[in-house]
Amino acid sequence: MRLTLYSDYAMRVLVYLGTHADRLCSIAEIARGYGISQNHLMKVVNDLSRAGYVESVRGRFGGIRLARPAETLNVGEIIRHTEEGFDLVDCPNCVIAPACGLSKVLCEAVGAFLQVLDRYTLADLIGRRAALARIFAIPVAEANTGPSARRPEPPPPELPPVAAKAPRRKKTPAA
């Protein structure tokens, strides 16, 4: 089974907001963080906001944040909201549908798929907040704040300072 790009972007937005639970984020910032289209994210965020997963604050210092704690955002529920349907094949329009057992098997498979997703919350997905913080290039201390913060991971080892090099001069072609 393959989820749509829409569901992928919705989960990415929620993971980003869960990782930055202590402040408002902008759609542009999230788009930069993932290297994806800001225009696509605007539609996704608007839908997540209307559904009550994301809260938006208008104004100069506005932005978006999770509307509820990450522990209460169920992955299965979110996927059911963002996906239009779970039909794996077009059984209703198949000539052998009345006698074929495939539709029952596929329905059971989709049910099992959603059952697994129902066991997880957004907090489970962002459990390694420090690792996510490094990927998003935010300070580890900032990532470990908020209601879904877990046990902090040790900081990465300090690297020795690198000596600054003098800027290279551009060679000019001989005349």
N, C-alpha and C positions, 0 to 999 in steps of 0.2 A: 504494500500500500504506500502511496506517496501523497504527502500533504501538499497543499498549494503554497505558492510563494507568499500569499496573503497571510496564511497561518504562521509561516516561518517568520515573517516580519513582525507579526503580532507578538510572538514569543520572544523575539529579539528585543523588542521595545520593553516588554515586561521584565526581562532579565536585566537589561540596562538600568531601568528604573529601580529594580530591587537592589541592584548593586550600589546605586546612588540614593538610598532611601532617606538620607538626611537633608536633601536639598531638591530644589526644582531643577529640571533639565529641559533643554530646548530640543525641538525636533531636529534642528540643524546639527546640534551636538551629537545626537544619537546617530544621525545619518553619517556624520564624519567618523564616529566611533566604529561603525561597521563598514564604511565605504560603500554605502548604498544610496539610492535616490531619495532626496528629501520629499519630493512630490508624492512618491508612493507611500512614504511614512505618514504624511499628513492625513491621507484617507484612512489608513489603519488606525492612527491615534484617535481620529474623530470617532470611529466606530467603537474603539475600546472605551472611550470617554462616555459615549451614549449608553454603553452596556454596563457602566459602573466599575470597570476595572482600573481606569485611569481618571485622575482628577486634573482639570486644567485650570490654571490661574492666569487671568488676562492682565494686561498692563505691561509697563516698561520692564518691570522686574518679574514678570510672569514666567510660566513654563508649565511643565507637567510632572506629575508624580503618581505613585500608586494610590488608588482611592481606598484601598484596604490593606491590612498587613499581608505580607507575602505568604504567611502560613495559612491564610484563608482563601487564597487564589488557587483553585483546583485546575490542574493541567487538562484533565479530561473535559471539564466544563468549558474551558477556554477554547479548546480544539472544536468541540461541538458548536460553539458560537461562531468560530471563524470559517469553518468548512460548510459548504452548501449542501453536500450530500456525501454519503459513504457507499454509493453503489459502485461496486468494483467492475461489474459488467452489466450490460443492458438486458437483464433477464425478462422484464415485462414485454419486450418486443421480439423475443426469440420464439421460433416456431416449436421448439421442443420443451419450452418452459413448463407446460402442464405435467410432463412426465419426467422431467430432469430433476435430479436432487442437488444440482450445483448451487442453486440460489439459497437453499437452506444451509449448506455448508459455508458459503461465503458470508451469509448473515451471521452465523455463529462465529466466524473468524473476525469479522468487524466488531462484534460484541466483545470478544476476548481482547482485541486491540484496545478498545475504549476502556475496558475494565482495568487494564494495566495502567493507562494514563490516569484513571481515576484515583489510583493509589498515591499519586504524587502531587505536591503543591509547588508553587513558585519558590518557596523557601528551600525545598529539596534541590532545585536546579541551581540555586545560588549559594549552596552550602560552602563552596570553596571561594568565598568572597575575596580573600587576599589574592588568589590566583587570577580571578576576574579583574581585580583592581589593577594588577600589573599589566594585563592585556589592554585594559582601557586607559592605562597610564594615569591612575589616580593614586594618591598616597594610601598606603595600607591602613593607617590609623583611621582615615575617613571611611574606608570600605567596611571597617569593623564596627561602625556605629549603626544605630537604627534597631528596630524591633526584631529583625531577622538575623542579627549578627550572631555568628558562631564563634567557637574557640579560635583566637587569632593564630595565624601561622607565623613561624619565625621569619624575621626579615632575611632577604637574600644576603649572601656574604658581601662585605665591603670590598670593592675593587681599589687597587692603588691608583692615586691620581696620575693622570696622563699629562706629561709636560706639553705645554703649548708650543706649537711650531710657528715659526715666522711665516707670514703669508708668502706664497710664491709670486715671483714677478713674472709678468707676462713677457715672453720673448717677442721682440719686434723683428720682423723679417729684414734681412740686410738689403740695402738698396743698390 
